[in-house]
Amino acid sequence: MTATAKICGLTTPEAVAAAVDGRASHIGFMFFPKSPRNIAPDAAARLVPAARAKGVKIVAVVVDPTDNELDAIVTGLSPDLIQLHGKEKPARVREIAQRSGRGLIKVIPVSEAADFAEAAAYEPLVEHLMFETKPPKDADRPGGLGVAFDWTLLEGRRFQRPWFLAGGLDPWNVTGAIGASKAPLVDVSSGVERGPGLKDPALITAFLDAVRRA
């Protein structure tokens, strides 16, 4: 089965066009002020019509959002999915699903094999899981740091939901990462940038080409 890809942290029409033209399955917008990829819901909404027309899923990425923040994103962007990238517990995830009426992606931070056990509590509540490198304790944001974990930790594992591999992926390593992990979906943000928050359309194209070759 061929893997598909989400290009995350988009902020410009050129980057969105590269993702859509390269046949990304999902595109993501970051709603987190500490991120260099932070964007307002109305600005994100102006970027998505062409992607929606091609059937690309629109993902809103949030970190421990308040109800008011969720409402503004759902109203302003109307995403297909909401990606929870904070420390949301299962009870809060259930609340967010009910309040937003959207499918959810829950990020599980990973540094060792034991970390995968956390996924079981979220699988009944979400459409997708995402396994992302656990950030250092002094990090000021939970992802987008360009650091990979040991992809072979996923070898032979089975989950109830489709899952994304994230963390440290780029056009040069994603083929090997898919081979090592057997990921059905991959997610990239900093790995297709020429600087913090500055997406490079050529790198997006190269990443998506590499995913198709995997």
Contacts in CASP RR format, 6 or more apart in sequence:
PFRMAT RR
TARGET T0000
AUTHOR 0000-0000-0000
METHOD contacts of the structure
MODEL  1
MTATAKICGLTTPEAVAAAVDGRASHIGFMFFPKSPRNIAPDAAARLVPA
ARAKGVKIVAVVVDPTDNELDAIVTGLSPDLIQLHGKEKPARVREIAQRS
GRGLIKVIPVSEAADFAEAAAYEPLVEHLMFETKPPKDADRPGGLGVAFD
WTLLEGRRFQRPWFLAGGLDPWNVTGAIGASKAPLVDVSSGVERGPGLKD
PALITAFLDAVRRA
1 184 0 8 1.000
2 212 0 8 1.000
2 214 0 8 1.000
3 178 0 8 1.000
3 183 0 8 1.000
3 184 0 8 1.000
3 185 0 8 1.000
3 186 0 8 1.000
3 211 0 8 1.000
3 214 0 8 1.000
4 24 0 8 1.000
4 25 0 8 1.000
4 26 0 8 1.000
4 184 0 8 1.000
4 185 0 8 1.000
4 186 0 8 1.000
4 211 0 8 1.000
5 24 0 8 1.000
5 25 0 8 1.000
5 26 0 8 1.000
5 174 0 8 1.000
5 185 0 8 1.000
5 186 0 8 1.000
5 187 0 8 1.000
5 188 0 8 1.000
5 207 0 8 1.000
5 208 0 8 1.000
5 211 0 8 1.000
6 24 0 8 1.000
6 25 0 8 1.000
6 26 0 8 1.000
6 27 0 8 1.000
6 28 0 8 1.000
6 57 0 8 1.000
6 59 0 8 1.000
6 164 0 8 1.000
6 185 0 8 1.000
6 186 0 8 1.000
6 187 0 8 1.000
6 188 0 8 1.000
7 15 0 8 1.000
7 18 0 8 1.000
7 19 0 8 1.000
7 24 0 8 1.000
7 26 0 8 1.000
7 27 0 8 1.000
7 28 0 8 1.000
7 188 0 8 1.000
7 189 0 8 1.000
7 192 0 8 1.000
7 199 0 8 1.000
7 204 0 8 1.000
7 207 0 8 1.000
7 208 0 8 1.000
8 27 0 8 1.000
8 28 0 8 1.000
8 30 0 8 1.000
8 37 0 8 1.000
8 59 0 8 1.000
8 61 0 8 1.000
8 187 0 8 1.000
8 188 0 8 1.000
8 189 0 8 1.000
9 28 0 8 1.000
9 29 0 8 1.000
9 30 0 8 1.000
9 35 0 8 1.000
9 37 0 8 1.000
9 39 0 8 1.000
9 61 0 8 1.000
9 189 0 8 1.000
9 197 0 8 1.000
9 199 0 8 1.000
10 16 0 8 1.000
10 19 0 8 1.000
10 27 0 8 1.000
10 28 0 8 1.000
10 29 0 8 1.000
10 37 0 8 1.000
10 39 0 8 1.000
10 47 0 8 1.000
10 199 0 8 1.000
11 29 0 8 1.000
11 37 0 8 1.000
11 39 0 8 1.000
11 43 0 8 1.000
11 47 0 8 1.000
11 197 0 8 1.000
11 199 0 8 1.000
12 47 0 8 1.000
12 199 0 8 1.000
13 47 0 8 1.000
14 199 0 8 1.000
14 201 0 8 1.000
15 199 0 8 1.000
15 201 0 8 1.000
15 204 0 8 1.000
16 27 0 8 1.000
16 47 0 8 1.000
16 48 0 8 1.000
16 50 0 8 1.000
16 51 0 8 1.000
17 50 0 8 1.000
17 201 0 8 1.000
18 199 0 8 1.000
18 201 0 8 1.000
18 202 0 8 1.000
18 204 0 8 1.000
18 205 0 8 1.000
19 27 0 8 1.000
19 51 0 8 1.000
19 56 0 8 1.000
19 204 0 8 1.000
19 208 0 8 1.000
20 27 0 8 1.000
20 50 0 8 1.000
20 51 0 8 1.000
20 54 0 8 1.000
20 56 0 8 1.000
21 205 0 8 1.000
22 204 0 8 1.000
22 205 0 8 1.000
22 208 0 8 1.000
22 209 0 8 1.000
23 208 0 8 1.000
23 212 0 8 1.000
24 56 0 8 1.000
24 204 0 8 1.000
24 208 0 8 1.000
25 56 0 8 1.000
25 57 0 8 1.000
25 185 0 8 1.000
26 56 0 8 1.000
26 57 0 8 1.000
26 58 0 8 1.000
26 59 0 8 1.000
26 81 0 8 1.000
26 185 0 8 1.000
27 48 0 8 1.000
27 51 0 8 1.000
27 56 0 8 1.000
27 57 0 8 1.000
27 58 0 8 1.000
27 59 0 8 1.000
28 58 0 8 1.000
28 59 0 8 1.000
28 60 0 8 1.000
28 61 0 8 1.000
28 83 0 8 1.000
29 39 0 8 1.000
29 44 0 8 1.000
29 47 0 8 1.000
29 58 0 8 1.000
29 59 0 8 1.000
29 60 0 8 1.000
29 61 0 8 1.000
29 77 0 8 1.000
29 79 0 8 1.000
30 37 0 8 1.000
30 38 0 8 1.000
30 39 0 8 1.000
30 61 0 8 1.000
30 189 0 8 1.000
31 38 0 8 1.000
31 39 0 8 1.000
31 41 0 8 1.000
31 60 0 8 1.000
31 61 0 8 1.000
31 62 0 8 1.000
31 65 0 8 1.000
31 69 0 8 1.000
31 73 0 8 1.000
32 38 0 8 1.000
32 61 0 8 1.000
32 62 0 8 1.000
32 63 0 8 1.000
32 85 0 8 1.000
32 141 0 8 1.000
34 140 0 8 1.000
34 141 0 8 1.000
35 141 0 8 1.000
35 144 0 8 1.000
36 196 0 8 1.000
36 197 0 8 1.000
37 189 0 8 1.000
37 197 0 8 1.000
41 60 0 8 1.000
41 72 0 8 1.000
41 73 0 8 1.000
41 75 0 8 1.000
41 76 0 8 1.000
41 77 0 8 1.000
42 76 0 8 1.000
44 60 0 8 1.000
44 76 0 8 1.000
44 77 0 8 1.000
45 76 0 8 1.000
45 77 0 8 1.000
45 78 0 8 1.000
48 58 0 8 1.000
48 77 0 8 1.000
51 58 0 8 1.000
52 58 0 8 1.000
57 80 0 8 1.000
57 81 0 8 1.000
58 77 0 8 1.000
58 78 0 8 1.000
58 79 0 8 1.000
58 80 0 8 1.000
58 81 0 8 1.000
59 79 0 8 1.000
59 80 0 8 1.000
59 81 0 8 1.000
59 82 0 8 1.000
59 83 0 8 1.000
59 105 0 8 1.000
60 73 0 8 1.000
60 74 0 8 1.000
60 77 0 8 1.000
60 79 0 8 1.000
60 81 0 8 1.000
60 82 0 8 1.000
60 83 0 8 1.000
60 102 0 8 1.000
61 82 0 8 1.000
61 83 0 8 1.000
61 85 0 8 1.000
62 69 0 8 1.000
62 70 0 8 1.000
62 73 0 8 1.000
62 82 0 8 1.000
62 83 0 8 1.000
62 84 0 8 1.000
62 85 0 8 1.000
62 86 0 8 1.000
63 84 0 8 1.000
63 85 0 8 1.000
63 86 0 8 1.000
63 141 0 8 1.000
63 142 0 8 1.000
64 86 0 8 1.000
64 87 0 8 1.000
64 88 0 8 1.000
65 73 0 8 1.000
65 84 0 8 1.000
65 96 0 8 1.000
67 99 0 8 1.000
70 82 0 8 1.000
70 96 0 8 1.000
70 99 0 8 1.000
70 100 0 8 1.000
71 99 0 8 1.000
73 79 0 8 1.000
73 82 0 8 1.000
74 82 0 8 1.000
74 100 0 8 1.000
74 101 0 8 1.000
74 102 0 8 1.000
79 102 0 8 1.000
80 102 0 8 1.000
80 103 0 8 1.000
81 102 0 8 1.000
81 103 0 8 1.000
81 104 0 8 1.000
81 105 0 8 1.000
81 127 0 8 1.000
81 128 0 8 1.000
82 96 0 8 1.000
82 100 0 8 1.000
82 102 0 8 1.000
82 103 0 8 1.000
82 104 0 8 1.000
82 105 0 8 1.000
83 104 0 8 1.000
83 105 0 8 1.000
83 106 0 8 1.000
83 107 0 8 1.000
83 130 0 8 1.000
84 93 0 8 1.000
84 96 0 8 1.000
84 104 0 8 1.000
84 105 0 8 1.000
84 106 0 8 1.000
84 107 0 8 1.000
85 107 0 8 1.000
85 132 0 8 1.000
85 142 0 8 1.000
85 143 0 8 1.000
86 107 0 8 1.000
86 142 0 8 1.000
88 96 0 8 1.000
88 106 0 8 1.000
90 121 0 8 1.000
90 122 0 8 1.000
90 125 0 8 1.000
93 104 0 8 1.000
93 106 0 8 1.000
93 122 0 8 1.000
93 125 0 8 1.000
93 126 0 8 1.000
94 125 0 8 1.000
96 104 0 8 1.000
97 103 0 8 1.000
97 104 0 8 1.000
97 125 0 8 1.000
97 126 0 8 1.000
103 126 0 8 1.000
103 127 0 8 1.000
104 125 0 8 1.000
104 126 0 8 1.000
104 127 0 8 1.000
104 128 0 8 1.000
105 126 0 8 1.000
105 127 0 8 1.000
105 128 0 8 1.000
105 129 0 8 1.000
105 130 0 8 1.000
105 164 0 8 1.000
106 122 0 8 1.000
106 125 0 8 1.000
106 126 0 8 1.000
106 128 0 8 1.000
106 129 0 8 1.000
106 130 0 8 1.000
107 129 0 8 1.000
107 130 0 8 1.000
107 131 0 8 1.000
107 132 0 8 1.000
107 142 0 8 1.000
107 166 0 8 1.000
108 115 0 8 1.000
108 116 0 8 1.000
108 118 0 8 1.000
108 119 0 8 1.000
108 122 0 8 1.000
108 129 0 8 1.000
108 130 0 8 1.000
108 131 0 8 1.000
108 132 0 8 1.000
109 115 0 8 1.000
109 132 0 8 1.000
109 133 0 8 1.000
109 134 0 8 1.000
109 135 0 8 1.000
109 142 0 8 1.000
110 116 0 8 1.000
110 131 0 8 1.000
110 132 0 8 1.000
110 133 0 8 1.000
110 134 0 8 1.000
110 149 0 8 1.000
110 153 0 8 1.000
111 133 0 8 1.000
111 134 0 8 1.000
111 149 0 8 1.000
112 153 0 8 1.000
113 153 0 8 1.000
115 134 0 8 1.000
116 131 0 8 1.000
116 153 0 8 1.000
116 154 0 8 1.000
116 157 0 8 1.000
119 129 0 8 1.000
119 159 0 8 1.000
122 129 0 8 1.000
123 129 0 8 1.000
123 159 0 8 1.000
123 160 0 8 1.000
123 161 0 8 1.000
124 160 0 8 1.000
126 161 0 8 1.000
127 161 0 8 1.000
127 162 0 8 1.000
128 161 0 8 1.000
128 162 0 8 1.000
128 163 0 8 1.000
128 164 0 8 1.000
128 185 0 8 1.000
129 159 0 8 1.000
129 161 0 8 1.000
129 162 0 8 1.000
129 163 0 8 1.000
129 164 0 8 1.000
130 163 0 8 1.000
130 164 0 8 1.000
130 165 0 8 1.000
130 166 0 8 1.000
130 187 0 8 1.000
131 149 0 8 1.000
131 154 0 8 1.000
131 163 0 8 1.000
131 164 0 8 1.000
131 165 0 8 1.000
131 166 0 8 1.000
132 142 0 8 1.000
132 143 0 8 1.000
132 166 0 8 1.000
132 167 0 8 1.000
132 187 0 8 1.000
133 143 0 8 1.000
133 145 0 8 1.000
133 146 0 8 1.000
133 147 0 8 1.000
133 148 0 8 1.000
133 149 0 8 1.000
133 166 0 8 1.000
133 167 0 8 1.000
133 168 0 8 1.000
134 149 0 8 1.000
135 141 0 8 1.000
135 142 0 8 1.000
135 143 0 8 1.000
135 145 0 8 1.000
135 147 0 8 1.000
139 145 0 8 1.000
143 167 0 8 1.000
143 189 0 8 1.000
144 167 0 8 1.000
144 189 0 8 1.000
144 190 0 8 1.000
145 167 0 8 1.000
145 168 0 8 1.000
145 190 0 8 1.000
146 167 0 8 1.000
146 168 0 8 1.000
146 189 0 8 1.000
146 190 0 8 1.000
146 191 0 8 1.000
147 167 0 8 1.000
147 168 0 8 1.000
148 167 0 8 1.000
148 168 0 8 1.000
148 169 0 8 1.000
148 173 0 8 1.000
148 177 0 8 1.000
149 167 0 8 1.000
151 165 0 8 1.000
151 176 0 8 1.000
151 177 0 8 1.000
151 180 0 8 1.000
151 181 0 8 1.000
151 183 0 8 1.000
152 180 0 8 1.000
152 181 0 8 1.000
154 165 0 8 1.000
154 180 0 8 1.000
154 181 0 8 1.000
154 182 0 8 1.000
154 183 0 8 1.000
155 180 0 8 1.000
155 181 0 8 1.000
155 182 0 8 1.000
156 182 0 8 1.000
162 184 0 8 1.000
162 185 0 8 1.000
163 183 0 8 1.000
163 184 0 8 1.000
163 185 0 8 1.000
164 183 0 8 1.000
164 185 0 8 1.000
164 186 0 8 1.000
164 187 0 8 1.000
165 177 0 8 1.000
165 178 0 8 1.000
165 181 0 8 1.000
165 183 0 8 1.000
165 185 0 8 1.000
165 186 0 8 1.000
165 187 0 8 1.000
166 186 0 8 1.000
166 187 0 8 1.000
166 188 0 8 1.000
167 187 0 8 1.000
168 188 0 8 1.000
168 190 0 8 1.000
168 191 0 8 1.000
169 177 0 8 1.000
169 186 0 8 1.000
169 187 0 8 1.000
169 188 0 8 1.000
169 191 0 8 1.000
169 207 0 8 1.000
170 188 0 8 1.000
170 191 0 8 1.000
170 192 0 8 1.000
170 203 0 8 1.000
170 207 0 8 1.000
171 191 0 8 1.000
171 192 0 8 1.000
171 203 0 8 1.000
171 206 0 8 1.000
171 207 0 8 1.000
171 209 0 8 1.000
171 210 0 8 1.000
172 210 0 8 1.000
174 186 0 8 1.000
174 188 0 8 1.000
174 207 0 8 1.000
174 210 0 8 1.000
174 211 0 8 1.000
174 214 0 8 1.000
175 210 0 8 1.000
175 211 0 8 1.000
175 213 0 8 1.000
175 214 0 8 1.000
176 214 0 8 1.000
177 183 0 8 1.000
177 186 0 8 1.000
178 186 0 8 1.000
178 211 0 8 1.000
178 214 0 8 1.000
179 214 0 8 1.000
186 211 0 8 1.000
188 207 0 8 1.000
190 196 0 8 1.000
190 197 0 8 1.000
191 203 0 8 1.000
191 207 0 8 1.000
192 199 0 8 1.000
192 200 0 8 1.000
192 203 0 8 1.000
192 204 0 8 1.000
192 206 0 8 1.000
192 207 0 8 1.000
193 199 0 8 1.000
193 200 0 8 1.000
193 203 0 8 1.000
194 200 0 8 1.000
194 203 0 8 1.000
END
